[in-house]
Structures are given as structure tokens and as C-alpha cells.
């Protein structure tokens, strides 16, 4: 993404009195009263409903790696962009979940976390009022995820080569903001750094286990670039390394944007996105099999997220409009995709003037949205909440 921006219940039937009584014909009834045919019909219907309901509840509640959340939408918020996006005052249900971006290495300090390389965690508290705004969002029924990485700066695992210091840096973020979901948006040269992936995977696996023992869940997402042909080789290797290290991945979120020459001139942005999703679905099936986990088609879709860049993308000729957003939303719902995001909530408005030329804006979409918001369109039907 451009930063240029248990217990079950059962029913026991107790059968009447235990005396040997007779009916009007003088025949013994036996020790249990007979149930009427209508009663048996009702019992059978109840068992069917209970069975189906229990099965559906199990399907919604679990997946191959544990707990599964209902489908959710969470737009990215670029924390350091001015003017600040008021994520603490949600405009509607679709903006109650936000993914705050990006935590990276502080400038000149390889193992120190920062927002956008310019605000230390303490500086973000003081200058951006970040913790105050997070608390306000939560009081308004919202929730956050924290995203590490982005396309411009160095993600912590790429710059910090001391594993103990890297673990300390990640833990500092988790303890300060207490997110139940974290996201690794890894792009460019950060994506191809295999040694960094080894460090990242080992530390994240350890932190995930640590938090689980403390009674805190930690859902981990990888956000990766794609072409219409799916994940890159570096992307598939990244998923392999995380699984091999024992990380329980909540899912892989693909950036359906900025395709460049990999998208044919006749292929729309929507078609490129759905093609990328289908191809990634096939790749993930193979990746999980390779890791010793066989997931069916539905389970693979549940381990996927889709994230377009709304409006004008960074590359010339790439425009993701509201019609494409509606159709991508329908596609995601039909497949059972768990997560839909977008880059970014900061940009979810028309620009004050024509921006058909020049780079994509940080603070508007570059197209005429009228009174509509991409967040409402993409988030329709994704009512799950982050913790």
C-alpha cells in the first residue's frame, strides 16, 4: 500500500410414572408413557434444528487454526497524514473498526518502533493524541488493529537484526495499544528480505504464544502485494516462513491495487482484483497443504482479505471507482472472505478540485464520489467487530 501516502446441552426425556398401569382396553401400558405422533414430530424437528444450529455455530466459531471471527471491514488510517483523520468519531458502523498505519523503525534507531519513522510512541501520544483518540474510539464501540510496515519505511524486522531487541520493540507496541489484531503490510525490498522474515516469524510466534498464555488473543494478518496472477514468489515464501515458525495466521490480505504491467489493458481493476483473489486462493491451498494443514475451499476463503486503493491509484490509468467497490464487496460476500479493507479512510472523500493529473492524494480519492463513501460500500455486510 502506498504510504505516500464449552459445554453443550442435551434434552433428557423422562417417561411418565413407573407403575404398571393399563389403558381402557385393559392392556398394560408398560413402564413409560407413549408419546403421541405429534410429540415425536416436534422432538425430531427440535433435534434437527439443534443439530444444524450447532454445526453452523461450530463452522462460524472455528477454523483450522482456532477461533474464527465473523467477517469484518476495517479501513486503514494513515496516522501521520495532516490533517489528521478523526477516526475516534466514526461516521457509521463501517468505520468503527480501523487499522492504524504504519509502525516502522524510528529514523536512525533500527530497533525502536515509531509511527511513520517520525513519531516515537511517546511523541505520538503527545503530538498526535493517539492513545486518547484510541480510547475515545473504543468508548464509542470501535476497535483498532495495528499495521506494521507499509511501502516507504523500514519495517522493524528489516532494520532490527537483534532478535531480542526486535521482540522488545513489538512487545512495546502490543502493551501500549493492546490490539487483538495486528497486520504486517510488507512490500518492496522489505518483502524480499528472507532473513527479516525469519526474525519476524520467530518473534511473532513467540509473542502470540505468550499472549495466549496470558489470556489475550492475537490475530496476525499478512498484507501482501499481488498481480492478477496472485501472490508473488516472495509473498508465498513469506506465508511459508510464518507457518513454519508456528505463527497462527488469521489470514492473508491481498492488496488489489497498483498492478502496473501485470494487468492487461483490457482488464478492469475489478477483474484484476477478482482474478488475483482466485489465484491467491489456489496458492494458499497449496501453501497450507505444504505446512501439513489441509483446508477446504471455504476455509481458505475465510483466511483471505481484500484491500483495494480507492479512487485513483498510484499508477497511471488505475482507477478503482464506486461501481468496482460494489462488485468487489459482492464478490467477497459470495466467497465468504473474512476481511475487507481499503487504503485509506483519509482518502474517502472527493477532492476539492480536479486531481486528474499528478500523484494520488493522501487526503482525497481523486474521483467524484458525491455524497457516497467507499467505506459504506465496501463494508456493507461485513459487520464483525475487532476486539
Secondary structure, DSSP 8 states (H G I E B T S, - for coil): ---------------S--S-EE-TTS-EEESS----HHHHHHHHHHHHHHHHHHHHHHHHHEETTEE----EEEEEEETT-SS---TTS-SSGGGSEEEEEEEEEETTEEEEEEETTTEEHHHHHHHS-HHHHHHHHHHTT-EEEEEEEESSS--HHHH---HHHHHHHHHHHHHHH--SEEEEEE-HHHHT-HHHHHHHHHHHHHHHHHHHHTT---EEEEEEEEETTEE-HHHHHHHHHHHHTT--EEEEEEEE---GGGS-TT--HHHHHHHHHHHHHHHHHHHHHHTT----HHHHHHTEEEEEE-EE-SSTT-EE-HHHHHHHHHHHHHHT-SEEEEE-GGG-S--SS--SSSS--SSS-SS--TT--HHHHHHTT-BB---
